[in-house]
Amino acid sequence: MNDSEDYGTATWRYWQKVCNDAGARGSYQDRSPMLVRARIEWERDGEEWVDGTATRLGFDGAIFVELKDRRCQAIGVWLPPADVWWPGK
């Protein structure tokens, strides 16, 4: 992210599309939330590994990761399993 840009308090100006978002899907919660590292491909900032919390598993294996990043306009993003890492994986 370019820190020289002055966006003030309008948080929507920070939002970026997540290019590797797997899209919404049916899911179930089969375990407790888990801290993970997620590979995110931001629309403008490019690839980056960010901390998040995996909370849901899609029926097709996709993982929902909650992100606390002002660039993400939703609470989180669905990612392919290859884009999510956790200790022991």
GUPATI-363741 format. One record per residue: residue in three letters; chain; x, y, z of N, C-alpha, C, CB in turn. Coordinates in Angstrom, 2 decimals. Atoms other than C-alpha are relative to their C-alpha. Glycine has a CB too. Layout:
residues N
(rec ALA,A,(X,Y,Z),(X,Y,Z),(X,Y,Z),(X,Y,Z)),
...
***
This chain:
residues 89
(rec MET,A,(0.84,-1.18,0.00),(0.00,0.00,0.00),(0.88,1.23,0.00),(-0.95,0.00,1.21)),
(rec ASN,A,(-0.77,-1.23,0.09),(1.25,3.43,-0.83),(-0.34,0.90,1.18),(-0.28,0.73,-1.34)),
(rec ASP,A,(0.26,-0.78,-1.20),(1.58,5.24,2.52),(0.00,1.50,-0.25),(1.02,-0.33,1.04)),
(rec SER,A,(-0.05,-1.43,0.28),(2.07,8.59,0.83),(-1.38,0.56,-0.38),(0.99,0.28,-1.11)),
(rec GLU,A,(1.35,-0.46,0.33),(-1.61,8.71,-0.18),(-0.74,0.35,1.27),(-0.76,-1.08,-0.78)),
(rec ASP,A,(0.75,-0.43,-1.17),(-3.79,10.63,2.26),(-1.47,-0.31,-0.21),(0.22,1.51,0.27)),
(rec TYR,A,(1.39,0.39,0.14),(-7.13,8.88,2.55),(-0.88,0.54,1.11),(-0.11,-1.50,-0.05)),
(rec GLY,A,(0.79,-0.53,-1.10),(-8.20,10.58,5.76),(-0.74,-1.11,0.74),(-0.99,1.02,-0.51)),
(rec THR,A,(0.77,0.97,-0.78),(-10.96,8.77,7.64),(-0.95,-0.84,-0.84),(-0.77,0.70,1.06)),
(rec ALA,A,(0.91,0.76,0.86),(-12.89,7.40,4.65),(0.58,-1.38,-0.27),(-0.26,0.75,-1.33)),
(rec THR,A,(-0.60,1.34,0.09),(-12.09,3.71,5.11),(-0.29,-0.68,-1.33),(-0.50,-0.87,1.12)),
(rec TRP,A,(0.31,0.64,1.28),(-13.81,2.70,1.85),(1.06,0.29,-1.05),(-1.36,0.45,-0.50)),
(rec ARG,A,(-1.05,-0.33,0.99),(-10.95,4.39,-0.02),(1.17,-0.98,0.06),(0.51,1.42,0.24)),
(rec TYR,A,(-1.07,0.98,-0.14),(-8.56,1.71,1.28),(-0.36,-1.34,-0.66),(0.33,-0.22,1.47)),
(rec TRP,A,(0.44,1.30,0.49),(-10.66,-1.17,-0.07),(0.65,-0.37,-1.31),(-1.49,-0.01,-0.16)),
(rec GLN,A,(-0.56,0.56,1.22),(-9.09,-3.40,-2.68),(-0.65,-1.35,-0.25),(1.55,-0.13,0.09)),
(rec LYS,A,(0.51,1.32,0.36),(-10.40,-6.41,-4.53),(1.05,-1.05,0.37),(-0.35,-0.07,-1.51)),
(rec VAL,A,(-0.88,1.14,-0.26),(-8.94,-9.75,-3.42),(-0.08,-0.88,-1.24),(-0.41,-0.80,1.32)),
(rec CYS,A,(0.01,0.68,1.30),(-7.96,-11.33,-6.74),(-0.05,-1.53,0.10),(1.23,0.40,-0.78)),
(rec ASN,A,(0.04,1.46,-0.14),(-7.58,-14.90,-5.40),(-1.18,-0.46,0.86),(1.31,-0.50,0.61)),
(rec ASP,A,(1.23,0.35,-0.72),(-11.00,-14.87,-3.65),(-0.68,-1.15,-0.74),(-0.96,1.24,0.12)),
(rec ALA,A,(0.64,1.17,0.62),(-12.66,-18.25,-4.29),(-1.51,0.18,-0.15),(0.29,-1.23,0.83)),
(rec GLY,A,(1.44,-0.25,0.13),(-16.17,-16.74,-4.05),(-0.81,-0.66,1.09),(-0.49,-0.49,-1.34)),
(rec ALA,A,(0.88,0.52,-1.06),(-19.05,-17.41,-1.68),(-0.42,-1.44,-0.30),(-1.25,0.89,0.15)),
(rec ARG,A,(0.35,1.41,0.16),(-20.07,-21.02,-1.10),(-0.68,-0.54,1.24),(1.24,-0.83,-0.32)),
(rec GLY,A,(0.57,0.69,-1.16),(-21.95,-23.38,1.16),(1.11,-0.48,0.91),(-0.87,-1.18,-0.44)),
(rec SER,A,(-1.08,0.36,-0.92),(-20.02,-24.19,4.29),(-0.53,-0.66,1.26),(0.81,1.24,0.37)),
(rec TYR,A,(0.31,0.51,-1.33),(-19.93,-25.84,7.67),(1.17,0.32,0.90),(-0.29,-1.53,-0.04)),
(rec GLN,A,(-1.06,-0.27,-0.97),(-17.96,-25.27,10.83),(0.29,-1.30,0.71),(-0.41,1.14,1.02)),
(rec ASP,A,(-0.31,1.32,-0.56),(-16.20,-28.46,11.82),(1.03,0.03,1.12),(0.48,-0.90,-1.08)),
(rec ARG,A,(-1.00,-0.10,-1.06),(-13.67,-27.15,14.32),(0.03,1.42,0.54),(1.41,-0.41,-0.50)),
(rec SER,A,(-0.14,-1.33,-0.58),(-12.77,-24.19,16.50),(0.78,0.90,-0.95),(0.70,-0.06,1.38)),
(rec PRO,A,(-0.79,-0.93,0.83),(-11.42,-21.05,14.78),(1.49,-0.21,0.22),(-0.38,1.46,0.32)),
(rec MET,A,(-1.43,0.25,-0.06),(-7.71,-21.35,14.00),(0.77,1.17,-0.61),(0.35,-1.31,-0.74)),
(rec LEU,A,(-0.86,-1.05,0.54),(-5.01,-18.71,13.53),(0.77,-0.54,-1.19),(0.96,0.54,1.08)),
(rec VAL,A,(-0.65,0.44,1.24),(-3.58,-18.93,10.00),(0.74,1.17,-0.63),(-1.03,-0.59,-0.98)),
(rec ARG,A,(-0.59,-1.01,0.89),(-1.45,-17.07,7.46),(-0.63,-0.25,-1.36),(1.62,-0.09,-0.05)),
(rec ALA,A,(0.69,0.12,1.27),(-3.27,-16.37,4.22),(0.72,0.78,-1.09),(-1.45,0.48,0.12)),
(rec ARG,A,(-0.59,-0.69,1.15),(-1.83,-15.54,0.82),(-1.10,0.77,-0.70),(0.70,-1.02,-0.98)),
(rec ILE,A,(1.00,-0.87,0.60),(-3.79,-12.57,-0.47),(0.63,0.70,-1.21),(-0.54,1.04,1.04)),
(rec GLU,A,(-0.42,-0.75,1.19),(-3.45,-11.12,-3.97),(-0.87,1.25,-0.07),(-0.13,-0.87,-1.32)),
(rec TRP,A,(0.74,-1.25,0.01),(-4.54,-7.51,-3.54),(-0.02,0.59,-1.40),(0.61,1.00,0.98)),
(rec GLU,A,(0.20,-0.62,1.30),(-5.83,-5.62,-6.56),(1.13,0.96,-0.36),(-1.33,0.73,-0.04)),
(rec ARG,A,(-1.05,-0.99,0.28),(-3.23,-2.84,-6.25),(1.33,-0.31,0.69),(-0.48,1.37,0.43)),
(rec ASP,A,(-1.22,0.23,-0.77),(-0.71,-4.01,-3.63),(0.70,-1.31,-0.33),(-0.31,0.03,1.46)),
(rec GLY,A,(-0.63,1.26,0.39),(-0.02,-7.44,-5.11),(-0.09,-1.07,1.08),(1.44,0.24,-0.36)),
(rec GLU,A,(0.02,1.15,-0.91),(0.71,-10.67,-3.24),(0.59,0.35,1.35),(0.76,-1.17,-0.61)),
(rec GLU,A,(-0.45,-0.24,-1.36),(1.11,-10.59,0.51),(-0.55,-1.11,0.90),(-0.45,1.41,0.50)),
(rec TRP,A,(0.47,0.96,-1.01),(0.87,-13.08,3.40),(-0.46,0.79,1.21),(1.13,-1.04,0.38)),
(rec VAL,A,(0.56,-0.74,-1.13),(-1.40,-11.76,6.17),(-0.54,-0.97,1.04),(-1.11,0.97,-0.48)),
(rec ASP,A,(0.56,0.81,-1.08),(-2.52,-13.10,9.54),(-1.52,0.08,-0.03),(0.54,0.47,1.38)),
(rec GLY,A,(1.46,0.04,-0.03),(-6.14,-14.16,9.87),(-0.46,-1.16,0.87),(-0.57,-0.12,-1.42)),
(rec THR,A,(0.60,1.09,-0.78),(-8.51,-16.61,11.52),(-0.91,-0.81,-0.92),(-0.79,0.55,1.23)),
(rec ALA,A,(0.84,0.89,0.80),(-9.94,-19.59,9.64),(-1.20,-0.39,0.85),(0.79,-1.27,-0.49)),
(rec THR,A,(1.20,0.26,-0.79),(-13.55,-20.00,10.74),(-0.97,-0.96,-0.66),(-0.71,1.28,0.28)),
(rec ARG,A,(0.94,0.86,0.71),(-15.39,-22.00,8.06),(0.74,-0.82,-1.05),(-1.12,0.84,-0.65)),
(rec LEU,A,(-0.52,0.86,1.04),(-14.71,-24.81,5.63),(-1.09,-0.23,-1.03),(0.52,-1.35,0.58)),
(rec GLY,A,(0.98,0.22,1.05),(-16.50,-25.00,2.29),(-0.12,-1.47,-0.31),(0.36,0.78,-1.26)),
(rec PHE,A,(0.20,1.40,0.35),(-17.96,-28.27,1.09),(1.00,-0.47,-1.06),(-1.41,-0.22,-0.50)),
(rec ASP,A,(-0.98,0.33,1.03),(-15.40,-28.12,-1.74),(1.44,0.15,0.49),(-0.21,0.86,-1.22)),
(rec GLY,A,(-1.35,-0.13,-0.57),(-12.42,-27.53,0.61),(0.49,1.42,0.17),(0.96,-0.73,-0.86)),
(rec ALA,A,(-0.41,-1.40,-0.17),(-12.20,-23.74,0.37),(-0.11,0.39,1.48),(-0.87,0.96,-0.88)),
(rec ILE,A,(-0.07,-0.40,-1.41),(-11.42,-22.00,3.67),(-0.37,1.47,0.12),(1.42,-0.26,0.59)),
(rec PHE,A,(0.35,-1.38,-0.25),(-13.05,-18.82,4.98),(0.94,0.56,1.05),(-1.48,0.14,0.45)),
(rec VAL,A,(-0.97,-0.62,-0.91),(-10.44,-16.57,6.59),(-0.48,1.41,0.33),(1.43,0.03,-0.62)),
(rec GLU,A,(0.33,-1.35,-0.45),(-11.46,-13.56,8.66),(1.27,0.83,0.02),(-0.69,-0.02,1.40)),
(rec LEU,A,(-1.16,-0.89,0.07),(-9.09,-10.65,8.03),(-0.29,1.29,0.75),(0.37,0.30,-1.47)),
(rec LYS,A,(0.10,-1.31,-0.63),(-8.51,-7.58,10.13),(0.95,0.93,-0.74),(0.34,-0.07,1.55)),
(rec ASP,A,(-0.80,-0.84,0.88),(-7.15,-5.50,7.29),(-0.92,1.01,-0.65),(0.76,-0.85,-1.08)),
(rec ARG,A,(0.91,-1.03,0.51),(-8.67,-2.19,6.22),(-0.17,-0.04,-1.51),(0.49,1.35,0.41)),
(rec ARG,A,(0.15,0.13,1.45),(-8.14,-3.11,2.57),(-1.13,-0.95,-0.38),(1.29,-0.47,-0.62)),
(rec CYS,A,(1.05,0.99,0.26),(-10.71,-5.94,2.85),(-1.34,0.60,0.40),(0.27,-1.33,0.77)),
(rec GLN,A,(1.26,-0.66,-0.29),(-14.22,-4.53,2.59),(-1.00,-0.90,0.71),(-0.61,0.51,-1.28)),
(rec ALA,A,(0.87,0.94,-0.71),(-15.86,-7.67,4.03),(0.71,-0.50,1.25),(-0.41,-1.19,-0.93)),
(rec ILE,A,(-0.60,0.54,-1.22),(-15.23,-9.54,7.28),(1.13,-0.97,-0.31),(-1.07,-0.69,0.85)),
(rec GLY,A,(-1.03,0.96,0.38),(-13.11,-12.04,5.40),(-0.15,-0.42,-1.45),(-0.04,-1.22,0.90)),
(rec VAL,A,(-0.04,0.44,1.40),(-12.53,-13.98,2.21),(0.12,-1.52,-0.06),(1.18,0.68,-0.75)),
(rec TRP,A,(-0.14,1.42,0.26),(-12.91,-17.52,0.86),(1.26,-0.20,-0.85),(-1.27,-0.58,-0.72)),
(rec LEU,A,(-1.25,0.25,0.72),(-9.54,-18.89,-0.27),(0.17,-1.49,-0.30),(1.19,0.50,0.82)),
(rec PRO,A,(-0.34,1.40,0.27),(-8.32,-22.08,-1.93),(0.91,-0.51,1.12),(0.69,-0.16,-1.40)),
(rec PRO,A,(-0.84,0.55,-1.08),(-6.63,-24.42,0.60),(1.49,0.26,-0.18),(-0.23,-1.48,0.11)),
(rec ALA,A,(-1.43,-0.24,0.24),(-3.23,-23.86,-1.05),(0.43,1.39,0.43),(0.33,-0.20,-1.47)),
(rec ASP,A,(-0.33,-1.37,-0.38),(-3.42,-20.17,-0.07),(-0.12,0.25,1.50),(-0.91,0.96,-0.74)),
(rec VAL,A,(0.14,-0.12,-1.45),(-3.87,-20.86,3.66),(1.02,-0.90,0.67),(-1.45,-0.35,0.47)),
(rec TRP,A,(-1.04,0.77,-0.71),(-1.06,-21.97,5.99),(-0.26,0.08,1.50),(1.42,0.54,-0.34)),
(rec TRP,A,(0.07,0.03,-1.46),(-1.13,-23.01,9.65),(1.07,-0.95,0.50),(-1.41,-0.43,0.51)),
(rec PRO,A,(-1.02,0.89,-0.55),(1.40,-24.69,11.95),(-0.44,-1.46,-0.09),(0.32,0.37,1.46)),
(rec GLY,A,(0.29,1.41,0.15),(1.54,-28.39,11.21),(-0.56,-0.38,-1.35),(-0.96,-0.42,1.05)),
(rec LYS,A,(0.55,0.31,1.32),(0.20,-28.11,7.68),(1.07,-0.62,-0.87),(-0.57,1.25,-0.67)),
***
